[in-house]
Amino acid sequence: MKKLLLSVALLFATSMLFAQEEGCCDIPTPPECYTCDLLELPFVERGAAVNESWIDQDGFTHFADVYQYGIGNFSTITQSFQYNTANVFQRGSLNHSIIIQPGQLNEHDVTQNGESNFARQEVTGGDGTSWWNEGTIDQYGTWNTAFQFQTNDYNDAYIQQSGFDNYAQQNQTGVHYAGGNDAEIRQHGDNNRAKQTQTIQFASSYNGENEADSHQDGFNNTSVETQYAASGGDNESEIDQDNYYYGWNGNLACVTQSAYLDGENDSDIDQDGTNNVAFVDQVVTGHNADNDSDIDQDGHVNYAYVSQNAVNGDNDSDIDQDHDFNKAKVVQVTNGGDNDSDIDQHGNWNFAFVNQYAESGTDNESDIDQHGSWGYAFVVQSGNNLDNESDIHQDGINNKASVNQYGFDGSNDSYIYQLGTGSFNFAGVNQESLGGNNDSFIYQYGQDNYSCVNQYAAQGDNFSNINQNGNGNTSLVTQTGTSAF
């Protein structure tokens, strides 16, 4: 369904663009798509086993504590059933810790200081037999690796790593008809990688929820979150990355969310620094099912990309970018819901691209605000039995705004404001409606500005209003239809 809707959307958008007269709205090259592949590290034993500790406890309310110092220590703890506690402390290098707790209401904690250490925690069990477990891994140093695997519901996983070149991975699978799991990774340092995967197989009417949080301080860090919720479950993701050096080695944040049968996706990404990349891909199906994405980027040369696909649901995207040379791209497809995109950019040489397609009596709405000069805002809106609305505000000089709207039975509304004391701005509007009206409003203040409007209405009306205040401005309007103003 997703590929079909995207193909239809791009078909309508492309046919509309090439049907218009040349020279009014040029077609920019959208920002490139970045890869979100993350190299996974193997969870195999590390180093030589100098000191070995094996603990196997079967029953209730057991306690196991292991303390190891040196190089190449090895510890394995297995506890079955309920109310068990396991703690491991290792200081040195090439240390290895494994904790397995197939049961409920268990706690396990691993602390490792040094280099090239390894920790793995597993919570396993059949349907409904491994609930309310808590796992924690704390690692201090470099080249450390942490894995947490949890099955069933109401489990909490927490990993904290301080240092460089560390890797953290969390996998949580909810298999019961109620529940959801929480996962959190905190990494302090550079060149760190975090991967979180959460799945709810059956949520039913209990509305289980996946919650994943990732916090990274430093540069060249990567965070990848993948969430899947079936039968009414919800996904919630939060990534916070702070490149405090403001260097060119930025951070990468990737979120993939799928929710089915009235579920919801919610993603929040916050990045500070330079040369950061945020990528969000959301798919949702069912009535009252929504995609919600919020990206905040503070710095230069950042890139935000959002792809949303909703079947009988709504898409909502909000991107805020501060400073110069930033790029934002939003692609929204819905069948039975509304598309809503909001891009706010402060700075110079920023780029905003929005492509929206809505089917079955729903609406597209795009709002782009660019405060600065040499900005580019480009909007494509299309669909069936819907209304398109685009609003672009630009302050400064040498800004370009292009709007392309195509509708079958709905109306097209475009508002472009190029204000301030700017000059050499460009505003272009292409509108085509087979059963509705076309309305275009362009306001330009300054010198040597240019406006171009092409309107075609098969059964409705065309209306164009261009207001240019200044000297040396040019405007061109072409209208075709039953009536024009």
N, C-alpha and C positions, 0 to 999 in steps of 0.2 A: 504493500500500500504506500509506503513512504516513497519508494523509487517512482511509482506511478504518479503520485501527486507532484513530486518535484519535476518530473518530465513534462507534465501538463503545464505547470507554472512557467517553466522556461520556454515552452513552445509558444504560449500566449505572449509572453514578454518579448520574445525575439520577433514574432510576426508583427507585433504592434510597432516595434522600433523601426523595422525596415519598411513598414507601410507609410511612415511619415516622410515628409519632405526632408531632403538632406540640408544640412547647414543650420538647423535650429537647435538641436540637442545632440551633441556628439556622444559617443558611447565610450566610456572610459574602460580601462583594464582593471577589473576588480583585484584587490590584494590577493596574493598567493595564499594557498591553504597550507598550513604547517602540519607536520606529522606529529602524532601523539604516541608513537611507539616508544616503549620503555623496556630496556634490556633487563630481564629478570635474572637475579642471581640464584644459583642452585642452593638448596638447603641440604648440603652434605656436611659430613664431619670436617672439622678444622684441625690441622696439625696433628702432632703426636700426643697420645694419651699418657702423660706422665703420672698425674694423679687421677684415679678413676673412682667415681661414686655412683652406686646404683641403689635406688630406694624404690620398693614396690609395696604399696599399702592398699588393702582392700577392706572397705567398710566405711564407717562414719566417723567424723570429727577427728581426723588424723592431722598431725603437724609434722612437717619435714623442713629442716633447715640445713643448708650446705654452705660451707665457707672454704674457698680454695684460693691459694696465692701462688703465683709463679707463671710458668709458660706451659702451654699444652695441657691444661686441666680439662677433665671430662666429667659431666654430671648428668644423670638421667633420673627423673622422678616420675613415677606412675601412681596415681591415686584414683580409686574407683568409688563411685556412689557420691555421698553428699557431705557438705560442711567440712571439706578438707582444705588445708592451707599448705602451700609450698613456697619456700623462699630460698633463693640462690644468690650468693655474693661471690664474685670472682674478680681478682685483681691480677693484671698481667696481660700477656699476649697469647693469641691462638687458643683461647679458651672456648669451651663448647658446653652449652646448657640446653637440655630438652626437658620440658614438663608436659605430661599427658594426664588430663583429668576427664575421663568419660563419665560425667555425672552432672549433678545440679548443686547450685549454691556453693561453689568452690572458688577459692582465690589463689592466684599464683603471681609471684613477683620475682623478677630477675634484675640484678644490678651488676654491671660489668664495667671495669675501669681498665683502659689500655688500648691496644691495637689489634685489629684483625680478629675480633671476638665474634662469636655466633650464638644466637639465642633463638629457640623455637618453642612455641607454646601451642598445644592442641587441646581443643575441647570438642569431643566427639560423642556421638550417641544416636540412638534411634529417635523416631518422632516423639517429641515431648519429653525426652529423658535427659537433656543437657541444657537446662535453663538457668538464668540468673548467675552466670559465672563472670568473674572479673579477672582480667589479665593485664599485667603491667611489665614493661621492659624499659629499663634505664641504662643507656650506654654512653660512656664518656671516653672520647678518643677518636681515632681515625680508622677507616676501613672496617667498620663494624657492620654487622648484618643482623636484622631482626625479622622474624616471621611470627605471625599469629593467625591460627586457623580456628574458627569457632562455628559450630553447627547448632541449629535450633535458634531459639529466640531469647530476647531480654538479656543478651550478653554484652559486656563492655570490654573493649580492647583499647589499650593505651600504650604508645611507644614514644619515648623521649630520647633523642640523640643529640649530643653536643660534640662538635668536631667537624672533620672534613671527610668527604668521600664515603659517606655512610649510606646504607640502603635499608629501607623499612617497607614491609609488605603486610597487609591485613586482608584476610578473606573471611567473610561472614555469610553464612547461608541459613536463612530462616525457612523451616519446612512445615511449621504448624499453621493452624488457621488464625492464630493471633500472634502479635508480637512485633518484631523488628529489633534491630541491633544498633549499637553505637560504636563508632570507631574514631579514634583521634591519634594523629601523628604530629609531633613537634620536633623540628630539627633546627639546630642553631649551628651555622657554619656554611661553608661553600661546597659546591659540587655534590650535594646530597640528592637522593632520589626517594620518593614516597609513592607507593601504589596501594590503593584501597579498592576492594571489590566486594560489593554487597548484593545479595539476592534474597528476595522474598518469593517463595514458590507458590504459597497459598495465603492470601490475606483475607478473602471473603469480606463479610460486613464488619469485621473487627478493625479494618483500616490499619494494618501494620505499617511501620515506618522504618526506613533506613536513614541513619544519620551518620554522615562522614565529615570530619573536620581535619584540615591539614594546615599547619602553621610553619613557615620556613623563613628564617632570617639569614641573609647572606646573598651571594650571587651564584649564577649558574646552577640553580636548584630546579628540580622537576617534580611536579606533583600530578598524578594521574588518578582520577576517581571514576569508577564505573559502577552504576547502580541499576538494578532491575527489580521491579515490583509488579507482581501479578495480582489480578482479582481485587482491585481496589486499594492496593497498597500505595504508599507515598515515598518519594525520594527527596532527601534534603542534603545538600552539599555546600560546604564552605571551605574556601581556600584563601589563605592570607599569606602573601609573600612580600618581604621587605628587603630590597636591595639597598642596604644602607650606604654602600660605597658610591652609588650612582655611577658605576662603571658601565662598560659596554657589554659585559657578560651578564645578560639579563636572565630572568626566570621564566619557566614555562609551566602553565597551568592548563590541564585538560580535563573536561568533565563530560561524561557520556551517561545519559539518564533515559531509561525506558520504563513507562508506567502504563498498565493496561487495565481496561474495564473500570473506568471512573477514578483512576489514580491521578496523582499530581506530582510534577517535578518542580523543584525549587533549587536554583544554583546561585551562589553568591561568591564572587571572586574580587579580591582587593589586592592590587599590586602597586608597590612604590619603587621607583627607581627608573632605570633606563633600559631600553631594548627588551622589554618584557612582552610575552605572548600569552593571551588567554583564548582558549577555544572551548565552546560549549555546544553540545549536540543533544537535543531533547526530542523525544517521541512520546506521545500520549494518545490514548484512545478512550472513548466513553463520554457520556453526557456529564457536564459539570467537571470535566477533566481539563487541567490547565498546565501550560508550561510557563515558568517564570524564571527569567535570567537577569542578574544584576552584576555588572562589571564596572569597577572603579579603578582607574589607572592614573597615577600621579608621577609624571616624568616625561622624558623625551623618547621618541622613536618606539612607541609602544603599539601593539597590534591587538585588536579584539575582534573575534569572529564568533557569531552566534547563528546556529541553524536550529530551527524549531518546526516540528511537524505535529499537528493536532488533528485528530479525527473526532468530530463532534465536541471539540474543545477550543479553548482560547490560547493564543500565544502572546506573551508580554516580554519585551526586551528593553532593558535600560542600560545604556553605556555612557559613562562619564570619563572624559580624558582631559587632563590638564597638561599644559606645555606644548612643545612644538613637534612636528613631523610624526604625528600619530595617525593611525588608520583604524577605521571601524567598518565592519561589514556585517549586515544582518540579512538572513534569508528566512522568510516565514511562509509556511503553507498550512492552510486549514480547510477543513470540509465540515461546515456546520458551526463554526465559531468565528471569533474576531482576531485580527492581527493588530498588534499595537507595538510600535517601535519608537523609542525616544533616545536620541543621541545628542549629547552636549559636549562640545569641544572648546577648550580655551587655549589659544595659542596660534601660532602661524604655521602655514604649510600642512594643515590637517586635511584628511580625506574621510568622507562618510559615504557609504554605499548601502542602500536598502532595496531589497527585492521582496515584494509581498504578493501572494496569490491566495485568494479566498473563494470558496465555492458555497453554493446553496444559501443564498440570501444573507451573507455575512459581510462584514466591513473590513477595509484596510485603513489604518491610520498611522501616519508617519510624522514625526516631529524632529527636526534637526536644527540645532542652535550652534553656530560657529562664531566665536568671538576672537577675531584676529584677521590677518590678511593672508592672501594666497591660499585660501581654503577652497575645497571642492565638495559639493553636496550633490549626490545623484540618487534619484528615487524612481523605482519601477513598481507600478501597482496594476494588478489585473485580476480578473475573476468573472464570476457569473452571478447575476441577481444581487448586486452589492453596490455599496457606495465607496468611492476612493477619496481619501482626504490626505493632502500633503501640506505641511507647514514648514517653511525654511526661513530662518533668520540668520543674517550674516552682517557682521560689523567689520569694516576695514576696507582695504583696496585689493584689486585683482582677485576677487572671489568669483567663483563660478557655481551656478545652481541650475540643475537640469531635472525636470520632472516629466515622466512618461506614464500616462494613465490610460487604461483600457478597460471598459466595462460593457457587459451585454445589456442589462436592463436598468442598471443603477446610474448614479450621477458621479461626475468627477469634479472635485474641488481642489484647486491649487492656490496656495498663498506663498509668495516669495517677498521677503523684506530684506533689502540691502540698504542699510541706513548708515547713519554717522556721517562722516566727512569723506567717505571713501570714493574712489574713482576707478575706472577701468574694470567695472564689474560686468558679469554676464549672467543673464537669466533666460532660460529656454524652457518652454512648456509644450508638450505634445499631448493632446487629449482626443480620445475617440470613444464614443458611446453609441451603441446601437438602439437603445431604448430610453435613455435618460438625457440629462443636461450636462453641459460642460461650463464650468465657471473658473476663470483665471484672474488672479489679482497680483500685480507686480508693482512694488514700490521701490524706487531707486533714488538715492540722494548722492550728489557729487558730479564729477565731470567724466565725460567720455564713457558712459555706460551704454550697454546694449541689451535690448530685450527682443525676444522672438517668441511668438505664440502660433501654434497650429492647432485648429479645432475642427473636429468632424462629428456631427450629430445626425444619425440617420432619421430619428423621429423626434428628438428633443430640441432644445435651444442651445445656442452658443452665446457666452457672455465673456468679454475680455475687458479688463480695466488696467491700464498701465499709467502710472504716475511717476514722472521723472522730474526731479528738481535739480537744476544745474545747467551747465553748458556742454555742448558737443555730444549730446545723448542721441541714441538711435533706437527706434522701435519698429517692429514688423509684425503684423497680425494677418493670418490667413484663416478664414472661416468657411466651412462647407456644411450645409444642413438645411433643415426646413425653415429656420429663422435664425437671424443673427443680430447682435447688438454691438 
